[in-house]
Amino acid sequence: MTAVLNEPSQAVMRRLGMTRYGFFEHPRIDPGHPLRQQVVYWMPSPAFRDHGVYAGDSAQAVTAGLGRAGRRD
């Protein structure tokens, strides 16, 4: 995950083969702050693929406790 404004970080994640999963507002960043809006990227590991765990399962785990996770657009 990274701030929506952090395009260089998002570009690295895409080059690594990660897929954008969703968005959320980071609860530890003040409302209105430009870094509050976060984007979550996901990449399945071989262990996930081998055991039938998919993007929705693991990405929800990544965002658990961080606020409402947006869904893939």
N, C-alpha and C positions, 0 to 999 in steps of 0.2 A: 504494500500500500504506500501511497505517497499523496502529497497535496495535488489537487487538480491543476494548480498553477505550475507544478514542477514538470514541465514538458521534457527536459533532458532525462529525468529519471524514468518517465513513462516510455520514452524512446528506447532506453536500455532494456526495459522489461519486454517490450515488443520484439526487439532483436533477439532476446533470449528465448522467444517462442511463447511467452506468457500471453494470456488472453484477459482482456478487461472483463471483470465480473460485475462490478457495481460501484455505487457511490454511497457515502454516508457522511454525516457531520461529526467530526471528532469531538467527543464530550469534554475533553480536557483543554480545548481551545475556545476562547471566548466567542460568543455569537458576534457575527459581523467581521471577525478577523479574516483576512484573505486566505489564510491557510486552513481554515476550519473544514472546508469541503475537501474530502479525501476520495481517492479512487482506489479500488481493490483490483489487483491483477492476480491471476491464478495460473499455475502450471502443474499438471498432474505428474506425480513421480511414478516410476515403474511400480512401486508398491501399491499406490492407489489404483493404477490401471489393472494390476493383477488381482486385486480384491474387489473390483466393481464399485469403487468409490468414485463419484463423479463431481464435477465442478460445484454443484449446489451444496453438496455435503461438506466439502473441505473449505470452501470459501465462507460458508456460514460459520464454521469453526474459527476461521481467521478473524471475522468481525464480531464474534460473540463478546458481549460486554462493552462494545464500543459505540453503541447506538443503533439506530435503524439502518440496516444495510439496504442499499438500493438494489434493484434487480438489473440484470444485463439488459442493455438497450439494443 
